[in-house]
Amino acid sequence: MASEILEILRKHVSYRRSCLNLQASENRLSDNALQAMGNDMYARYSHVTDSGENSYGGSEFSDRVLSEAQRIVASLYDAEYAEVRPIGGHIAAETVLLSILPKGGSFLYIGPESGGYPGYDQPYLPDMLGYRSYRIPYDDKNQAIDLEGLSTALERNRPDLIVLGQSAFVRPYDLRGVSQIASDMHVPIVYDGSHVMGLIAGGEFQPDALEYCAALYGSTHKSFFGPQGGIILTNDRDLYNEIHRNTIWYTMDNYHPSRVAALAIAADEMKRHGKDYAKALAKNSKSLASGLYELGWEVRFPPWFSYSHQVLLSGEFFSSRKITPVQFSQRMESNRIIVDRDSRIGLSEATRMGVSDMSKVASLMDRALQGVKVVQEVSDLVSGLSMKFGD
Ligand SMILES: *Cc1c(COP(=O)(O)O)cnc(C)c1O
C-alpha cells in the first residue's frame, strides 16, 4: 500500500511541476520550508496551559520554533502580536469571531455574490457559533464598499463587528472611509486577508489594514507563500489574549508544529523577498489581464483590471463562448494550465517562480481556449523555471 501511495505522490509531484499553476488560492513552498514540513516535529504536541505548565514533555525545540515564528510573523507585518497556530484561514476567522463577538452577537460581511467568503454565510460559521451575519452593501461594478449603504446597514442591523475581506477581489478598500462610519457607531473592523496576506506583507495592497482594523488575519498559503495554515495579527493586547485563549480546546487542539516551522521559514523569505515579490505579482496580474483583454477576453474592470494577485473573468466571457467555468478550467487543464472553477486567474505561484512574460502566458491561454494544443510550450516554459522570490 505504501508503495502505491508513494507512487501516486510521485506522479502528482511530477504532474504539478509540469503545469503552469494559475490558481489564486495556491502557491509554492521553498525547498527549505518543504523540508521543515517533513520532519519529526510533524508528530509532536506542545500545549502550554493557562497556568503556564506544558501538558507535554520534549517540547523544548518546538516551543523555540513557535516563539521564533511569532516573532518573525509579527515583525513582518509590523504588528505587536501574532497568533500563528490556527491551522487554516477558516480557523483563524473562527478564532477572531469567537474572540470579539458576544454570545448571540452579529456581524456584517461582504456576500459571496460579490466575491465574499461563503464561510461567513448564515448556515456556516454564524449558525455553528450562534451568530447572525448580514451583508455589507457592495458596489460590485467598482469593487468598492457602498459607504452610504454601510451606514444604513449599521443603523438597521446594529452589528457587533464588521468583517472585511473577500475571496475574489482585486482592489483594496477605502478603509479610512469605512473606519469613520464604523467608529461613529463604535463597531470594530477586522480584515480577513486570506487571499492577500502576501501582498500585504510586501506592502503592495491595503498597507493600512492594521491601522484601521482590530485584527488582520488569514491563510498563509495563497498570495503568502507559506505552508497551508492561518495567522492572526493585532496591536491590541486584550484582544490578543482572547485570541490566544480561543485557540487550543476551542477551535482546535494540536497546531501542527512542523507547519509552524515551515511558516517561520516562509516568513523569513517574505521579509527578504516580499517587497519585490509583491510588486512583481501586482504587475503580472495587471499585464496578464490587459494581454487577455487585448485578445478579446472579457476581463473585469478595464482599464485598471487588478491591484491584487487575481484577474477576474466576467460572466460574459463564459456566456458569449457558451462555455462554463468548469469547461474552461478543464480545457486549460488539458494543456497543463491550472485555473479554478470560480472565474479567477491567480498569478502568485507563477510570479514566485519568476514567470514575467505575461504576453506569452496570455497567448498560451488564448490558444488553449481555441482548442490549439499548447502542452509542449507550457512544459517548456515551466521546466526552465527556478524559484525567483525565495530560497
Ligand atoms: C480561503 C479563504 C478562507 C479559508 O482559508 P483556509 O486557509 O482554506 O482555511 C477564509 N477567508 C477567505 C476570505 C478566504 O479566501
The ligand as a Gaussian input file, in Angstrom:
#p B3LYP/6-31G(d) Opt

LIG

0 1
 C       -9.580000      30.866000       1.519000
 C      -10.325000      31.756000       2.449000
 C      -10.604000      31.352000       3.754000
 C      -10.330000      29.948000       4.241000
 O       -8.973000      29.715000       4.323000
 P       -8.348000      28.263000       4.557000
 O       -6.916000      28.613000       4.754000
 O       -8.610000      27.456000       3.353000
 O       -8.964000      27.701000       5.783000
 C      -11.189000      32.268000       4.615000
 N      -11.494000      33.514000       4.197000
 C      -11.250000      33.933000       2.933000
 C      -11.604000      35.335000       2.532000
 C      -10.674000      33.061000       2.011000
 O      -10.465000      33.461000       0.754000

